Amino acid sequence: MSAILFFVPLLAGYIFANTWQLTKYRAAREDSQRLYFLAAFYGIFIAVCAFLSCMVLLPLAAGFIGRVGHLIIDLAPLTLLTSEPKSPGPEAIDVGLMACFLGAALFWGCTLGMALNQVTARAISIAKWIGRSTPTGSRLQVGAMRFAKRIDPVLLAIRDRGDDIEHLLVRAVERTMPIQVTLNTRKVYVGDVVELVEPQNDRKTLRLLPLLSGYRDENDFSIAFTTSYTDIYEQVLAPAVTDSSSNMRIEDFEIVVQLRDVVSINLFDFDTYLRFSEPSDPQDGDAVEPDDDQQAPGNA
């Protein structure tokens, strides 16, 4: 019986760690030994919650708990309830309390994480609503958006356990900046990150909504953009086109890039790229190529 009293809270802690978003991303990237200690840590917390629940229920439902104990004694072999079969069997109220404790532990383990997820999601929604409803740049607006980012489970998990690519993608999303992706084929894409993959999944692909595309020169690796997708979006998604037989939507232009094909990823700023990519005009009229150390971040 002692083994069951130990195993059930441990199982409940494991379920909680893989249900609550603030911990399931970390649990997915822990090795087996650390995951065991994480489950044990939350199992102790859930065991305390289950014990307090039983103490609250005992004065209110002592009769029901006793009847449950009698039912278990009648159905279960005595050897499952005590290690000394020859001694008098346990009292029905004790068996009922054990069953109440185990059931409460499983209940808290299965439901507490989901309840906390709902509370977190509601808090983020309220904070973002406040941020959208208040004047831009005000203390309330800045504080609300900062609070929403601080409690976002995906962003917290990436900051804590993410790799360099995930950190850069978070910065791009938070600052609403496009990124520039260079592939091993010298193909270059500039686009917006569509979504952040949940950290419990091993990221293998990257989804972008492209804004520009081109290629790097084979010799000096400078970038030449050949396609502007914003012009395509304006033409395809124009009212005259959308009212016709075309069913194209903006998400139909998303591209998926295999990370194994990526050479480099960096943030991209259009104004900075245009400023550093345009040749200067010296007084003698000759165009001067920008120095290597003056290349824009988007042209690196």
MIKE-981570 format. One record per atom (N, C-alpha, C): z, x, y; residue in three letters. Coordinates in steps of 0.1 Angstrom, whole numbers, plus 2048, in hexadecimal, padded with zeros to 3 digits. Layout:
<sites>
ZXYALA;...
</sites>
This chain:
<sites>
8008087F4MET;800800800MET;80080980DMET;80781480CSER;80781D818SER;7F982281BSER;7F1824810ALA;7E4829813ALA;7DC81F81BALA;7DD812817ILE;7D680881EILE;7DB80782DILE;7E880882FLEU;7ED80883DLEU;7E8813845LEU;7E481E83FPHE;7DF82A846PHE;7D0828848PHE;7C982383DPHE;7BA82383EPHE;7B5818847PHE;7BB80C847VAL;7B6801850VAL;7B680585FVAL;7C280A864PRO;7C180E872PRO;7B7819875PRO;7B582286CLEU;7AB82D86DLEU;79D82686ELEU;79B81D865LEU;78E816865LEU;78C80E872LEU;797808877ALA;796800883ALA;79380A88FALA;79981688FGLY;79781F899GLY;788824899GLY;78382688DTYR;77582A88CTYR;76B81F892TYR;76E81388EILE;766808893ILE;7678078A2ILE;7738088A8PHE;7748088B6PHE;76D8138BDPHE;76E81F8B7ALA;76782B8BDALA;7588298BDALA;7538228B4ASN;7448208B3ASN;7408138B9ASN;74980B8BFTHR;7467FF8C5THR;7478008D4THR;7518068D9TRP;7538088E8TRP;7498128EDTRP;74180E8F7GLN;7368168FCGLN;73B823901GLN;747824907LEU;74C83090DLEU;75083A902LEU;7518368F6THR;75583F8EBTHR;74A8408E0THR;7428368DELYS;7388378D3LYS;72D8428D5LYS;72A8448E2TYR;72084F8E5TYR;72685D8E1TYR;73385E8E4ARG;73A86B8E1ARG;73B86C8D2ARG;73F8618CBALA;7418618BDALA;7348648B5ALA;7298608BAALA;71C8628B4ALA;7198718B4ALA;71E8798BDARG;71B8878BEARG;7268908BAARG;73188A8B4GLU;73B8928AFGLU;7388968A1GLU;73E8A289CASP;73D8A588EASP;74789D886ASP;74689E879SER;74E895871SER;75D897873SER;7628A4875GLN;7708A6876GLN;7758A1884GLN;76E8A388EARG;77289E89BARG;77188F89BARG;767889895LEU;76787A894LEU;77387588DLEU;77787C882TYR;78387787BTYR;78F877884TYR;79188188CPHE;79D881895PHE;79B8778A0PHE;78F8758A5LEU;78D86A8AFLEU;79085D8A9LEU;78C85A89DALA;78F84D897ALA;79E84C895ALA;7A5857891ALA;7B385688FALA;7BB85489CALA;7B685A8A7PHE;7BC8588B4PHE;7BB8498B8PHE;7AF8438B7TYR;7AE8358BBTYR;7B582C8B0TYR;7B68318A4GLY;7BC82989AGLY;7CB82889DGLY;7D18328A2ILE;7E08318A6ILE;7E18278B1ILE;7D88278BBPHE;7D981D8C6PHE;7D880F8C1PHE;7CE80D8B8ILE;7CC8008B2ILE;7D87FC8A9ILE;7DE8058A2ALA;7E980289AALA;7F57FD8A2ALA;7F78038AEVAL;8017FF8B7VAL;7FE7F18BCVAL;7F17EE8C0CYS;7ED7E08C4CYS;7F07D68B9CYS;7ED7DA8ACALA;7EE7D18A1ALA;7FD7CE89FALA;8067D98A0PHE;8147D789EPHE;81A7CE8A8PHE;8167CF8B5LEU;81B7C78C0LEU;8167B88BELEU;80A7B78B9SER;8057A98B6SER;80D7A28ABSER;8117AA8A1CYS;8197A4896CYS;8277A089BCYS;82C7A98A4MET;83A7A68A9MET;8397998B2MET;82E7978B9VAL;82D78B8C1VAL;82B77F8B8VAL;8237808ADLEU;8207758A5LEU;82C77189BLEU;83477A898LEU;83F77888ELEU;84876C892LEU;84D76C89EPRO;8567608A2PRO;84E7538A3PRO;8417548A6LEU;8397488A7LEU;83374289BLEU;83174B891ALA;82A747885ALA;83074D878ALA;83E74D878ALA;84575386DALA;84274C860ALA;84173F861GLY;83E737855GLY;83173984FGLY;82773A858PHE;81973D853PHE;81874B84DPHE;81E755854ILE;81E76284FILE;825763841ILE;83075B83FGLY;83675B832GLY;82D755827GLY;82674A82BARG;81D744821ARG;81274D81DARG;80D755827VAL;80275F824VAL;80876981AVAL;81476D81DGLY;81A777814GLY;81C772806GLY;820765804HIS;82175F7F7HIS;81475F7F0HIS;80975C7F7LEU;7FC75B7F2LEU;7F77687EDLEU;7FA7737F4ILE;7F67807F0ILE;7FE7857E4ILE;80B7827E4ILE;8137867D8ILE;80E77F7CCILE;80A7727CDASP;80576B7C1ASP;7F876F7BCASP;7EF7747C6LEU;7E27787C2LEU;7E07877BELEU;7E778F7C5ALA;7E679E7C4ALA;7EF7A37B9ALA;7EA7AD7B1PRO;7F37B37A8PRO;7FF7BA7AFPRO;80B7BA7A8LEU;8177BF7AFLEU;8157CE7B2LEU;80E7D57AATHR;80C7E47ACTHR;8057E77B9THR;7FE7DD7BELEU;7F77E07CBLEU;8017DE7D7LEU;80C7D87D5LEU;8157D57E0LEU;8217DF7E0LEU;8247E57D5THR;82F7EE7D4THR;82C7F97CATHR;8318057CCSER;8308107C3SER;83A8107B8SER;8438067B8GLU;84E8057AEGLU;84D7F77A8GLU;8457F579DPRO;8437E8798PRO;8507E2792PRO;8597EA78ELYS;8657E5787LYS;86F7E0791LYS;86E7E479ESER;8787DF7A8SER;8747D27ACSER;87D7CB7B3PRO;8797BD7B8PRO;86D7BE7C1PRO;8657B47C1GLY;8597B47C9GLY;85C7B27D8GLY;8537B67E0PRO;8567B57EFPRO;8577A67F3PRO;85E7A47FEGLU;860797803GLU;852792808GLU;851785808ALA;84477F80CALA;84278181BALA;84C781823ILE;84B783831ILE;846791834ILE;84B79B82CASP;8467A982EASP;8387AA82AASP;8347A481FVAL;8257A581BVAL;81D79E826VAL;82279282BGLY;81A78C835GLY;819794842GLY;82479B846LEU;8237A3851LEU;8197AF84FLEU;8197B5843MET;80F7BF841MET;8017BA842MET;7FE7AE83CALA;7F17A883DALA;7EE7A584CALA;7F87A0853CYS;7F679E862CYS;7F27AA869CYS;7F97B5866PHE;7F77C286DPHE;7E97C786APHE;7E57C785DLEU;7D77CB859LEU;7CC7C3860LEU;7CE7B685FGLY;7C47AD866GLY;7C47AF875GLY;7CF7B187BALA;7CF7B388AALA;7C87C088DALA;7CA7CA885ALA;7C47D7887ALA;7B57D6886ALA;7B07CF87CLEU;7A17CD87BLEU;79C7C5886LEU;7A47BB88APHE;7A07B2895PHE;79E7BA8A2PHE;7A97C28A5TRP;7A87CA8B2TRP;79D7D58B1TRP;79B7DB8A5GLY;7907E58A4GLY;7837DF8A6GLY;7807D38A1CYS;7737CD8A2CYS;7707C68AFCYS;77A7C18B6THR;7787BA8C2THR;77B7C18CFTHR;7857CA8CFLEU;7897D08DBLEU;77E7D88E2LEU;7767DF8DAGLY;76B7E78E0GLY;7617DE8E6GLY;75D7D38E0MET;7537C98E6MET;7597C38F2MET;7667C08F2ALA;76C7BA8FEALA;76C7C490AALA;76F7D0907LEU;76E7DA912LEU;7607DD917LEU;7567DB90EASN;7487DD912ASN;7457D291CASN;7497C5919GLN;7467BA922GLN;74D7BC930GLN;7597C192FVAL;7607C393CVAL;7597CE944VAL;7557D993DTHR;74E7E4944THR;7417DF94ATHR;7397D8942ALA;72C7D3947ALA;72E7C9953ALA;7387C1952ARG;73B7B895DARG;73F7BF96AARG;7477C9968ALA;74C7D1974ALA;7407D997AALA;7377DE972ILE;72B7E5977ILE;7227DB97EILE;7207CF979SER;7187C597FSER;71E7C198DSER;72B7BF98EILE;7317BB99AILE;7307C69A4ILE;7327D39A0ALA;7317DE9A9ALA;7237E09AFALA;7197DE9A6LYS;70B7DF9AALYS;7077D39B4LYS;70D7C89B1TRP;70A7BC9BATRP;7107BF9C8TRP;71C7C49C8ILE;7227C89D5ILE;71A7D29DCILE;7157DC9D4GLY;70C7E69DBGLY;6FF7E19E0GLY;6FA7D79DAARG;6ED7D19DFARG;6F07C79EAARG;6FC7C29EBSER;6FE7B89F5SER;7047BDA02SER;7087CAA02THR;70E7CFA0ETHR;7047D8A15THR;7067DBA22PRO;6FC7E4A29PRO;6FB7F2A23PRO;6EF7F6A23THR;6EC803A1DTHR;6F380EA25THR;6FA817A1EGLY;701822A24GLY;70F81FA28GLY;713813A27SER;721810A2ASER;72B815A1FSER;737816A23ARG;74181CA1AARG;742813A0DARG;742806A0FLEU;7437FDA04LEU;7377FE9FBLEU;72B7FFA01GLN;71F8009F8GLN;71F80D9F0GLN;7238189F7VAL;7238259F0VAL;72E8259E5VAL;73A8209E9GLY;7458209DFGLY;7428179D3GLY;73B80C9D5ALA;7388039CAALA;72E8099C1ALA;72480F9C6MET;7198159BEMET;71F8229B6MET;7288299BDARG;72E8349B7ARG;7378309ABARG;73F8259AEPHE;7478209A3PHE;73F81B997PHE;734815999ALA;72B81098EALA;72681C986ALA;72382798DLYS;71E833985LYS;72983997ELYS;735839983ARG;74084097DARG;745839970ARG;74382C96FILE;748825963ILE;73C82195AILE;73082595DASP;724822955ASP;72682B948ASP;72782493CPRO;72982C930PRO;71E83692CPRO;71283292FVAL;70783B92CVAL;707848935VAL;709846942LEU;70A85194BLEU;71685A948LEU;721854944LEU;72D85B941LEU;72B864934LEU;72585E92AALA;72286591EALA;719871920ALA;70E86F928ILE;70587992BILE;70B885932ILE;71488193CARG;71B88C944ARG;72489493BARG;72A88D931ASP;734893929ASP;72D89B91DASP;723895917ARG;71D89A90AARG;70E89C90BARG;70889A916GLY;6FA89B917GLY;6F58A9918GLY;6E88AB915ASP;6E28B8917ASP;6DB8B9925ASP;6D48C4927ASP;6CF8C6935ASP;6C48BC938ASP;6BC8B892FILE;6B28AF932ILE;6B88A1936ILE;6C289D92EGLU;6C8890931GLU;6CF89193FGLU;6D589C943HIS;6DB89D950HIS;6D189C95BHIS;6C58A2959LEU;6BB8A1963LEU;6B6893964LEU;6B488C959LEU;6AF87F959LEU;6B9875960LEU;6C687895EVAL;6D0870965VAL;6CF872974VAL;6CD87E978ARG;6CB881987ARG;6BF87A98CARG;6B487A985ALA;6A8873989ALA;6AA86498BALA;6B285E982VAL;6B4850982VAL;6BE84D98EVAL;6C885598FGLU;6D285299AGLU;6CC8549A8GLU;6C385E9A9ARG;6BD8609B6ARG;6B08599B8ARG;6AC8519AETHR;69F84A9AETHR;6938539B2THR;69385F9ABMET;6888689ADMET;6808699A0MET;67386B9A2PRO;66A86D996PRO;66D87B991PRO;66887E985ILE;66988B97EILE;65B89097BILE;65989D97AGLN;64D8A3977GLN;64E8A9969GLN;6458A6960VAL;6468AA952VAL;6398B394FVAL;63B8BF94ATHR;6308C7946THR;6308C8937THR;6248C5931LEU;6238C6922LEU;61D8D391ELEU;61E8D6911ASN;6188E290CASN;6098E290CASN;6038D790FTHR;5F48D7911THR;5F08D991FTHR;5FA8DD928ARG;5F88DF936ARG;5F68D293EARG;5F78C6937LYS;5F78B993DLYS;6048B7945LYS;6038B1951VAL;60E8AF95AVAL;60F8A095DVAL;61B89B95CTYR;61D88D960TYR;62888D96BTYR;627885975VAL;63288197EVAL;63487297DVAL;64186F97BGLY;643861979GLY;65285E979GLY;655851979ASP;66384C979ASP;66884B96BASP;67584E969VAL;67B84D95CVAL;67E83E95AVAL;67883994FVAL;67982A94CVAL;687827948VAL;68E82E93FGLU;69B82B93BGLU;6A2837935GLU;6AF837935LEU;6B784192FLEU;6BA83D921LEU;6B6845917VAL;6B9842909VAL;6C8843907VAL;6CE83A8FFGLU;6DC83A8FCGLU;6E08478F6GLU;6EA84E8FAPRO;6ED85B8F5PRO;6F085C8E6PRO;6F38518DFGLN;6F68528D1GLN;6E98558C9GLN;6DE8538D0ASN;6D18568C9ASN;6CC8648CDASN;6C786B8C3ASP;6C18788C6ASP;6B48768CDASP;6B487A8DAARG;6A88788E2ARG;69C8808DDARG;6918798D9LYS;6858808D5LYS;67987D8DELYS;67A8738E6THR;66F86F8EETHR;67486C8FCTHR;66B86C906LEU;66E869914LEU;66385F919LEU;66885491EARG;660849924ARG;65F84A933ARG;65284A937LEU;64F84C946LEU;64684194ALEU;64883D957LEU;63E83595ELEU;63683F967LEU;62A843963PRO;62384E96APRO;61F84A978PRO;621853982LEU;61C85298FLEU;61085B992LEU;61086798DLEU;60687098ELEU;604877981LEU;5F887D97ESER;5F6885973SER;5EB88F976SER;5EC89A96FGLY;5E28A5972GLY;5E48B0967GLY;5E18BC96BTYR;5E28C7962TYR;5E68D496ATYR;5EB8DE962ARG;5ED8EB968ARG;5E28F4965ARG;5DF8FC96FASP;5D490696EASP;5D7910963ASP;5CD91495BGLU;5CF91D950GLU;5D392A954GLU;5CF92F960ASN;5D293C965ASN;5DF93D96DASN;5E0936978ASP;5EC937981ASP;5F692C97FASP;5F3922976PHE;5FC917973PHE;5FF90E97FPHE;5F790F989SER;5F8905994SER;5F48F798FSER;5F98ED996ILE;5F68DF992ILE;5EB8D999AILE;5E28D2993ALA;5D88CA999ALA;5D98BC994ALA;5DD8B399DPHE;5DE8A5999PHE;5D189E99APHE;5CD897990THR;5C089098FTHR;5C188198FTHR;5CC87B98CTHR;5CD86D98BTHR;5DA868992THR;5D785E99BSER;5E28579A2SER;5E484999CSER;5EF847995TYR;5F183B98ETYR;5F5830998TYR;5FA8339A3THR;5FE8299ADTHR;5F18219B2THR;5E68289B3ASP;5D98219B6ASP;5D58189ABASP;5D781D99FILE;5D3814993ILE;5DC808993ILE;5E980A995TYR;5F27FE995TYR;5EE7F499FTYR;5EB7F99ABGLU;5E77EF9B6GLU;5DA7E89B2GLU;5D17EE9ABGLN;5C47E89A8GLN;5C67DE99CGLN;5CD7E3992VAL;5CF7DB985VAL;5D87CF988VAL;5E37D298FLEU;5ED7C8991LEU;5EB7BF99ELEU;5E07C09A4ALA;5DD7B89B0ALA;5DC7AA9ACALA;5DF7A09B5PRO;5DF7929B2PRO;5D278D9ACPRO;5C77939B2ALA;5BA78F9ADALA;5B779399FALA;5BD79E99BVAL;5BC7A298DVAL;5C579B983VAL;5D279A988THR;5DC79397FTHR;5D978597DTHR;5D277E986ASP;5CE770984ASP;5C376F97AASP;5BC779976SER;5B177996DSER;5B677A95FSER;5AD77E956SER;5B177E947SER;5BA78A944SER;5BB79494DSER;5C37A094ASER;5D279C949SER;5D97A193FASN;5E779F93DASN;5EF7AC93FASN;5EA7B6946MET;5F07C2948MET;5FD7C0951MET;6077C794DARG;6147C8955ARG;6177D6958ARG;6207D8961ILE;6247E6965ILE;6297EE959ILE;6317E8950GLU;6367EF945GLU;62B7F393BGLU;6207ED93CASP;6157F1933ASP;60F7FF936ASP;613805941PHE;60E812945PHE;61881D941PHE;62381993BGLU;62D823937GLU;62782D92DGLU;62B83992EILE;627843924ILE;63484991DILE;63284D910VAL;63C853908VAL;639861905VAL;64186A909VAL;63F878907VAL;64987E8FCVAL;6438858F3GLN;64C88B8E9GLN;6528988EFGLN;65F8988EELEU;6678A38F4LEU;6638B18EELEU;65E8B18E2ARG;65A8BE8DCARG;64E8C38E2ARG;6468BB8EAASP;63A8BF8F1ASP;63D8C38FFASP;6498C1904VAL;64C8C4912VAL;6508D3914VAL;64A8D891EVAL;64C8E6922VAL;6578E692DVAL;6568DE937SER;6608DE942SER;6618D0948SER;66D8CD94DILE;66F8C0954ILE;6778C3961ILE;6738BD96CASN;67A8C0979ASN;6788B3982ASN;6828B298BLEU;6818A7995LEU;6748AA99ELEU;66F89F9A3PHE;6638A09ABPHE;6658989B8PHE;66189E9C3ASP;6628989D0ASP;6548999D7ASP;64E88D9DAPHE;64188D9E0PHE;6408949EDPHE;6498929F6ASP;649898A03ASP;64A8A7A02ASP;6538AC9FATHR;6548BB9F8THR;6478C19F2THR;6428BA9E8TYR;6368BF9E2TYR;62A8C09ECTYR;6288B59F4LEU;61D8B59FDLEU;61F8C0A08LEU;62C8C2A0CARG;62E8CCA17ARG;62C8DAA12ARG;62F8DDA06PHE;62D8EBA01PHE;6208ED9FAPHE;6198E39F7SER;60C8E49F0SER;6018E69FASER;6038E1A07GLU;5F88E2A11GLU;5F88F0A17GLU;5EC8F6A17PRO;5EB904A1DPRO;5EE903A2CPRO;5F590EA31SER;5F890FA3FSER;5EB913A47SER;5EB911A54ASP;5E0914A5CASP;5E391FA66ASP;5E192BA63PRO;5E4936A6CPRO;5DA936A78PRO;5DD93EA82GLN;5D593EA8EGLN;5C7944A8CGLN;5C694DA82ASP;5B8952A7FASP;5AF949A77ASP;5B593DA73GLY;5AD933A6CGLY;5AC935A5EGLY;5B1940A58ASP;5B1942A4AASP;5BC93BA43ASP;5B9934A38ALA;5C392DA30ALA;5CC937A29ALA;5D8935A28VAL;5E293EA21VAL;5E8937A16VAL;5E893DA0AGLU;5EE9369FFGLU;5FD938A00GLU;60492E9FCPRO;61392F9FCPRO;6189399F3PRO;6239409F7ASP;62994A9EEASP;62E9439E2ASP;63094B9D7ASP;6359469CAASP;6439409CCASP;64C9469D5ASP;6599419D7ASP;65A9369E0ASP;64E9319E5GLN;64E9259EEGLN;6489199E7GLN;64691A9DAGLN;64090F9D3GLN;64A9049D3GLN;6458F89D4ALA;64E8EC9D4ALA;6538EA9C6ALA;65F8E39C5PRO;6648E09B8PRO;65A8D99AFPRO;6528D09B5GLY;6488C99ACGLY;63D8D29A8GLY;63B8DE9AEASN;6308E69ABASN;6348F39A4ASN;6418F399FALA;6468FE998ALA;64190098AALA;
</sites>
